Every structure is written in structure tokens, then in C-alpha cells.
Amino acid sequence: MSLKFLRPLGAVADVKELEYVTALHQTASSTDDSFVDGSIDAKDIKFYLMSRHGIDVTEEHIREVVLSDLAGGNSEDDCFDLLELVAILIIPSLVSLKKIDHVSRRKSSEDFLTSFGYKNHLEDMANLETTKPPPTLIDDVLKIILINVTGSSVPPPITKELLTSIFATYDETDLLLNDDLIEEMIQVASGGKPNALLDREAFERALTEDVMKYDLNREHRLSTYFEDAFGSVTKPSFFNSNGTEGESAEDGKNHVQTGPQPVMVNTFPNTDFMAETFRSRSRAIVLLCSLPLAYFNFIYSAETDDVSVCGSEFEDASFGCKISSTIVKWIFVMLTLTIVGTVYASTLSLGNHNGATVAEIFLGILFASLFTIIGNTVEFNFFFFSNIRPKTMSNTLTTIAHMVCGGFLIFDNILCLTEKYCSDDLLNNNKFLGYIMKGSQVSMESQMKQAATFKVNKMIKNAYKLHKPREDDNAASLALKESILHASKRNIGEESTHSSALLNYTNDQTKTELAGGFLWAWKECFSGDLLDREGIWIHTRIVAANVVQIVTLVMLIFVIIFLFPPLVKELYPPESEEESKVYESCYSTFNVSKCEFPSVPFSADGTPTKIGIGACLGVEFVGYSEPGCDNVLQPVPESIENQKEVLCGILADAIESSVSSQGPTSTYSSAVLGPETFEIPKMDYKNLCPDLYTSNIYASVAGSDEESYCAAAVSVCAIEKEVQGDWANVTFANCILGLDITDMTPFVFSGEKCKDYDELDGLLVYDDFFPERWMIDFSYWSGIFTVIISMTGLVAILIPSTVASTLKFRSGHFQTLRNPDFNKYRTQLEDLSFLIGFMFWGMLF
């Protein structure tokens, strides 16, 4: 999907965006029968007030208080249509035209933390000035109405007949029979004067008389929507169904009322990622980032072996039982994460909303201290919760990161608590306190109000321009408009702009501009224009998902830096100083004739196939200088103790099939011991398995040198005899060779000299298939480079893609109300919360 697209311009773009706004608010109707395109009814308003602001109000109350005044009635069928929605949106603009001498408080450079922010604000104010409706707007609109209704722009007397003619002309048939409303309109427009004319003053009074209480300073005030409409969050003031205004939600009940009054309810706004009613966005993001850290610090390292369906002997259980037990363990882990994660997020987010009480804030500080500071400093091991872990660098980093997150949560709660005791004047006039203490929610909603003012003014200006001649009209267009205007003039006397406006609107449908794009989206985001000009609110869940992606990318780079070198070192181990001393002072040899190489009939014809190991008797470890072969043979680790019987069985089979040998196996032991002999052990390894040892050195075939050698990894040995010579020590052992016990990899034989022995035929798979060092480096780093580029692309494209999709919905590129399946798309919007998980796991896989 391309981020750039062609979007409409002018009034056409405004109509598309109004359809989108209406579509966003239509949430009540879930069936095609109950859904009406472009209408916002009482249910939609009820759900919005509850979801966004936690106001519990009845549909009857909404009809009596809201719809009766703004939608023309209070019946169940009354609702806001697009025209009524526009009428509501232009109220601030009408008031500003009425109060033409109104001067709102202008912000100065002291109101901003940076000069860049102040410069951007000045540009926004300049753009607002350019989009403000012209001062002659009311005169021109009145002239258009009078010409369309009476045929003349001369102000007529305000009479019932005039108003009914206006309603009939503009197809407002429902108002024609409402005599009481018409009489009220006449009284308002005339100002109580008899024989008053419908001039600018009367028309202006009719438009604004009932909305003059609107405070224009709200457009630039650092406040939320709720504070502008209802006052304080802790003590809101609602209009009651009898038309009075109560002191608060509780006081309003004392008035005469026809039904239940609005009340505030707790909707857990501190955890609501859909409505996004947080006080601080950054706190919600930090909380989400601390959740996986809490898992790694307290749950991941805890013992869960008790959660099993195989009983206590898990290693001896059947394969099916082990699979079942693993599934049960993961289900248990997911249930733990669900329950514990819910408790963790709910408690640590306490206080992160504008209506938080002092007690709630203190609880938030307490839980943040308990789960992030105390939990990481005091050792505990309780059920499946434990912070006892090895002192590795990765564990230390996750602990520190978790404590840093906790410190931020505590600090934000302290700011929230301090705000409770600061006056509004102090916070509004002090740039530092205003930005820091009020939280990001207030700042973002203030910017959104500026965007609404900008867009509404632009919409009015675009509609106004439809009725004006166009500078870009060509000769043919001018001729067509001239003929239309003359026809209108012949019909009604003066020139009507109605037909011209329709023609201009039709022509505007073909005009587009290129919008969106990767760089454009990031530029608008960092400049702030994305919010206060375009009015695009990037939801916290999107930002949180982006942060999770960035953290995942950083963790990947961390793993690359700290994990790959040890892995390569294990595959291609360089000789350390100690290892060099061992190889220089201890040499191991074996005699191929004293080895048994087990095989199994894997092939279809029954031909034996070697399993890649050798059981050799009399393997020599000759130490002829300090430190000799001390500590070369170490007891086998516990990880292979359960396979001890199998290993002893392999050695026993070698003993049974081996021929008796007399004399030493190499010139080294001959030089040291002279005629010393090694005899086949008499111990029955199958019935009595001796102590086993392992080593990290290789044993070579006698006669090997640096140019021509045959070597095999020493895997497991049973020591048979230790002999001290004059200048060296020799240890005889029966060993299994060619098996890497760290990952149980067979065929660890190497060297061209191995091809000289028929017994070793087919065992040089390790040399044939093990890649060169440069192959590993090239494959790994090229793959990692590709992964990093891909993950960086996913990180960088998320917000531009979100912006592009939003713009496409607004401009009609993605249809909403005009889509026949629109009603289906509106359901299950809560599924959007899955995006965070998808983006995290998508980055990993």
C-alpha cells in the first residue's frame, strides 16, 4: 500500500471528512435495519460520553438537553445529521464574527520550552489568520439567502411568511408547521422591535443569540474537552433535564427533574487503551515496557517443574507425556501472565488519569515501589515468583531497566500529586509547570482544539469560495457560468449564486493534491503540525507498539554483539594460554586397531551404517612437562549422568569385540615406559559402570604430526591405569571418541590421515560438512544486516502508515459511509488492541 495518494481539495474534501467524523461517532447501531447513514442519535452520544468521559447519562436526558435544542426535537427518531453537525461545528466561528473586537490571550515565547516550539506556534497562528472567515461572511450569506428566497438582496421585514419561505426554499419542511419555533425566531432576530428588517444586525443576532456564552479563549487554553464543557473533573457541572445548571453531578439531583441526572462513574480510565483517557501518555508507555521486564525478573527464572502431568520422574516419562507436560507448563505460564499482568498493569497505573484522588495516587506510588524497587532489591522465592537469578550482565541490565521504569512511574505520580495543590493560574502562566504537571493529555487535547478551529475555519472559507468567481476559470467555464447566472437573473431578478456554487463544487471533484508519504509524516509529527493542523491523534497503543518494536530492535543488536562472538568461539575455539600449555604438555593418542566403531542397519538393504563414534581401548594421555595432563580429564557433567549406562555399554561392546593387544600403542609411551603393557580390562562395564571422565582435547592416531594427522574428540573415558615414568606420566583409559558431549554431536573426526584407515571410512562427515569460518561470518552478518534493515523498516513505517490510513479514510480514498459493508467494519473495534502483540511477535518472527 502506497503512503502517498491523491486527496480531494476544497469543499469536496470537507464533505468527505464530515462523513468520516460522523462515521466515527456512529457506534450504537449494530444491524443494517437500525443503522441510518450520517446520523448520530442519543445512543451514540450516550456511549461516547460513557467511554470517553465516564459520564453515565440516559438517552431521555440526552434527547431533552442536547437533541431538543440542536437536532430540532426530542423524539426517539431525532438525531444529528451532517447539516446539524456542521451547525454545531461553526458555533465558535459565528461567535468570533459577532465578537469581532474580541482579543484572546496571545502566547509569548515564555510559554514554550524551546524556540522551535514558539516559532511553530507563530506559523500556526498565521495559518489560522489566513483561514479565518472574511468579515463580510454574514453579509454575503444573508445576501445569498435573500436572493434565493425573495429575488432581491434588499432586507425585507421579519415576518412569519418570510421565515416559512426560507424554510421551504431550503427544504426544511419539518419547521414549516412549528409555529412556536417561528415566533421565537422572530422575537430573537428582531430584538423585540416591531417591523424590524432582516439586515446584518438581525441576521447576526438570530445566528448567535443563543450561543454567546461560548468562551473563545477555550480554543487556546491549556485544558481538556471535559474541563471546557463541564468544569472540574472532580466536581463537574451538568445541565439538568429541566434546563438548569447544577453545581455538580450530585447537586443537580436537587432540582426538579423528569428522570435520572448525569453522574460520574469509574470506567478505569487509567487502563483504557481504546478511549485513551490517560493523564500521561509516556507513563502508559513506560508501564507497558516494564511489564516484560517484570516477567523476566520475577517469573521467567522461577521454578515451574512442579507443573507437570508426568509425576516426579519427568526424564523417565514417555515422549507423549513430556509433550503434554510442556503444553501444560506453557498454558500455566500464559495464565500467570494474564492474571499477574492484569494486576500489575492495573495497580501501577493508578493515578494516571485527570480525576485521580489523592488516595489513588498514593496507592500508585506504593505499588510502583513494591513491584519495581523493593522487588528487585530484596531476594524472594515464592511459589512461581522469584528474583534469585545468576549474576549475569543481561540479568543485571533487566533489573536496572525495571527499576528505572519504576522510578519514572513514581516520579510521575509525585507530579500528579503536586498538581492537586497548584492553582490553575499558576499552571497556565508558568511554562515549565504547565507542560510538566498537567500531563500530555491536556497538551494534546489543546492542540486538537487548535486543529478543529483551523479545519472549521477552512471549511467555512471553502464553502464561501464556492459562491465566488474562480480565478482559474477558463473561457468556456466563464461562458457557462455567465449563461447560468443570466438564467437565474431572469427568473428571480438578481443574480443567484446557487447554480454557480453547484457548478464549482462539481468542478472541484476533479481537483486533487498529493498527500501523505514517509518523510512528510515524520516531518509533520516532529513539527507538531500532525496534531494541531491535521488533527491526527497518534494513539498511545500505536506509540507503545512502536516503542516495543524499537526495544526489540535494540535487544537484537545487543544479542548480536554479546551472543555471536562466544558462539563462534565455541565452534572455532582459539587456543588460550592455558589451553596452549595443556596441548604443549599433554599429548593424547589412540590405536585404530584397538577401536570398535558401532554401526546400525539403517539402509534399506541392511548394509551397516556407522553412527559416528568410536570406542577405543588403551587411549594414552602422556604428560611430559608441567603441568602435564593434570585436570585434562574431568568428571562428566550432570547433564549426561542419565546416559551413563548407555556409554558404559558402548565401552563394554568394544571390550568384547577387541583383540588382546600387548605393548604400548605409541612411541611416546614406549619412550617413557619401555616394555610397559596395557591389558584389556577384566571389569564388566555392563554390570558395574566405572566413574566416567570427559576432556576438551583431541586424541590423535599414532604417528600424526602438524602436516598429516588424524584426530578425534575425546568424549568420555574410564581411567584404567596411571603410570609414572622418569620424565613423564602416562594415563591409560578406555574412551569413546568422536562425540561432542556438549550437544551430543557425532562424527567429530578430522584430518586427511584418517582416510588411510578403512575403519575410519565414512567418519569424516565433520570435515566435509562443517563450514569454514568465513562462511559462518558471511552468512551470519549478511542475515543479521538484512534482519536489522527489515526491523528498522517496520519501526520507521508504523506511524507514517497509520497517518496515511487516517488521511485516506478522511478523504474518502477508503470509503466509510458510502461503503455498503461499512456497518460490518464498525464492529469489534476493540480488536485493535491486538496490534501491540502482533507488532512485537511480528518483529521476532
PEZIZI-V758285 format. One record per run of one state. SS is the DSSP state (H for helix, E for strand, C for the rest). FROM is the first residue (numbers start at 1). TO is the last residue. If there is no record, write none. Layout:
SS_FROM_TO + SS_FROM_TO
//
This chain:
C_1_3 + E_4_8 + C_9_9 + H_10_25 + C_26_39 + E_40_40 + C_41_41 + H_42_53 + C_54_54 + E_55_56 + C_57_58 + H_59_70 + C_71_79 + E_80_80 + C_81_81 + H_82_89 + C_90_90 + H_91_98 + C_99_108 + H_109_111 + C_112_114 + H_115_131 + C_132_136 + H_137_150 + C_151_156 + E_157_157 + C_158_159 + H_160_169 + C_170_172 + H_173_175 + C_176_178 + H_179_190 + C_191_196 + E_197_197 + C_198_199 + H_200_211 + C_212_215 + H_216_219 + C_220_224 + H_225_230 + C_231_238 + E_239_239 + C_240_244 + E_245_245 + C_246_250 + H_251_254 + C_255_262 + E_263_264 + C_265_268 + H_269_271 + C_272_280 + H_281_298 + C_299_318 + H_319_348 + C_349_357 + H_358_377 + C_378_380 + E_381_382 + C_383_384 + E_385_386 + C_387_392 + H_393_419 + C_420_423 + H_424_429 + C_430_430 + H_431_437 + C_438_438 + H_439_466 + C_467_474 + H_475_492 + C_493_497 + H_498_508 + C_509_511 + E_512_516 + C_517_517 + H_518_527 + C_528_528 + H_529_532 + C_533_539 + H_540_571 + C_572_576 + H_577_585 + E_586_590 + C_591_591 + H_592_594 + E_595_596 + C_597_598 + E_599_600 + C_601_608 + E_609_610 + C_611_613 + E_614_623 + C_624_633 + E_634_635 + C_636_637 + H_638_657 + C_658_666 + H_667_673 + C_674_692 + E_693_694 + C_695_697 + E_698_701 + C_702_710 + E_711_724 + C_725_728 + E_729_737 + C_738_739 + E_740_740 + C_741_744 + E_745_745 + C_746_748 + E_749_750 + C_751_751 + H_752_756 + C_757_757 + H_758_760 + C_761_764 + H_765_769 + C_770_772 + H_773_810 + C_811_821 + H_822_825 + C_826_828 + H_829_844 + C_845_845
//
